Amino acid sequence: MSFSRKPKKTVQEVDTNVWACTNEDCAGWMRESYSFNEVPECPLCQSPMNKEVRVLPELDNS
């Protein structure tokens, strides 16, 4: 039995708008495009969130 390994597809990273938790003890964040609220609260600790830009893998939203 042989297994072939396909070459790994490289994922492009892009600047992405995210919401980040303001609570220093929480690492919660979410992509802005996946937020249901205009100004969301952290789903982990319910603290306010601020907009940030992070370099993240590009998602295919097709």
C-alpha positions as CSV (number, residue, x, y, z in Angstrom):
1,M,0.0,0.0,0.0
2,S,1.5,3.4,-0.9
3,F,0.4,6.8,0.1
4,S,1.0,9.8,-2.1
5,R,1.4,13.2,-0.5
6,K,0.0,16.1,-2.4
7,P,1.9,19.3,-2.2
8,K,0.6,21.6,0.4
9,K,-1.5,24.5,-0.9
10,T,0.0,27.8,0.3
11,V,-2.5,30.0,2.0
12,Q,-2.1,33.7,1.4
13,E,-2.2,35.9,4.5
14,V,-4.0,39.3,4.3
15,D,-4.8,42.2,6.6
16,T,-8.1,41.4,8.2
17,N,-10.5,43.5,10.3
18,V,-11.2,41.8,13.6
19,W,-12.9,42.5,16.9
20,A,-10.6,41.9,19.9
21,C,-11.6,41.6,23.5
22,T,-10.6,44.5,25.7
23,N,-10.2,42.3,28.8
24,E,-6.5,41.6,29.3
25,D,-7.2,38.2,30.8
26,C,-9.2,37.1,27.7
27,A,-7.8,36.1,24.3
28,G,-11.2,36.4,22.5
29,W,-11.4,37.8,19.0
30,M,-13.4,37.3,15.8
31,R,-13.3,38.3,12.2
32,E,-15.4,41.4,11.6
33,S,-17.2,39.7,8.7
34,Y,-18.4,37.0,11.1
35,S,-19.9,39.4,13.7
36,F,-23.7,39.6,13.9
37,N,-23.7,42.9,15.9
38,E,-22.5,46.3,14.9
39,V,-20.4,46.5,18.1
40,P,-20.2,43.0,19.6
41,E,-19.4,41.9,23.1
42,C,-16.9,39.1,23.7
43,P,-18.6,35.7,23.4
44,L,-16.2,34.3,26.0
45,C,-16.3,36.9,28.8
46,Q,-19.0,39.4,27.7
47,S,-16.4,42.3,27.8
48,P,-16.5,45.1,25.2
49,M,-14.5,44.6,22.0
50,N,-12.4,47.0,19.9
51,K,-11.6,46.9,16.2
52,E,-8.1,45.8,15.2
53,V,-6.3,44.7,12.0
54,R,-4.5,41.4,12.1
55,V,-2.6,39.4,9.4
56,L,-4.6,36.2,9.0
57,P,-5.0,33.5,6.4
58,E,-7.4,34.5,3.7
59,L,-10.7,32.6,3.7
60,D,-12.5,31.5,0.6
61,N,-16.1,32.7,1.1
62,S,-17.5,31.1,-1.9
